[in-house]
Amino acid sequence: MKFLLDTQAFIWLSTDDPALSNKAKKIFLDNKNDFFLSLASIWEMAIKSSLSKLKLKQSLDKFILNQLQENFIDQLTISFRHVIRVKKLPFHHRDPFDRLLAAQALEENLPIISCDTAFDSYNVKRFW
């Protein structure tokens, strides 16, 4: 099965954070599954890192590239149809990054791994 990782889930998976749910961990460890990280999440992490709201043990670029490679995670680019889908979404969620992730999940028919229940309002299949 294919999954979209939300930003926080990617960070928690990559750092083996205890906040990660057992179900998410089990899905991630199943080598039959494929995972995607949106460029929106990378953009969000870059902003948080530049504001010192995200602190990592290595540079952001090395962290992301290493985790993508080590965990066989593919990047999901942002397409025109993803952006247009955002326009059509109701404002259940005000965070622009999460709105874009919801649009991508819907457009690509990908369930999302996230602890954020706001995705449920968009009828995105969410695992946590």
Buried (B, 14 or more C-beta within 10 A) or exposed (E): EEBBBBBBBBBBBBBEEEEBBEEBBEBBEEEEBEBBBBBBBBBBBBEBBEEEEBEBEEEBEEBBEEBBEEBEBEEBEBEEEBEEBBEEBEEEBEEEBBBBBBBBBBBBEBBBBBBBEBBEEBEBBBBB
